[in-house]
Amino acid sequence: MPLFYFKPFKFHPDEEDQHLSAGVDDAKIDVLVILIVGLLATAMFVAFIVLPLVMVLRETLP
């Protein structure tokens, strides 16, 4: 069972299931999505938490 369902053009439940992926199975897509989300979360954590904390501590500590 795939972890993420992203079907932006499926408007009606009676429509047939059309996969736009070119021969890539759902497991590989799930792993790729998890890696991308993890990298984005790590980058945002570093940009908004770690770097400002380092800058503040660098100014306050002798």
Secondary structure as GFF3:
##gff-version 3
##sequence-region A 1 62
A	DSSP	alpha_helix	26	45	.	.	.	ID=ss1
A	DSSP	pi_helix	46	50	.	.	.	ID=ss2
A	DSSP	alpha_helix	51	60	.	.	.	ID=ss3
###
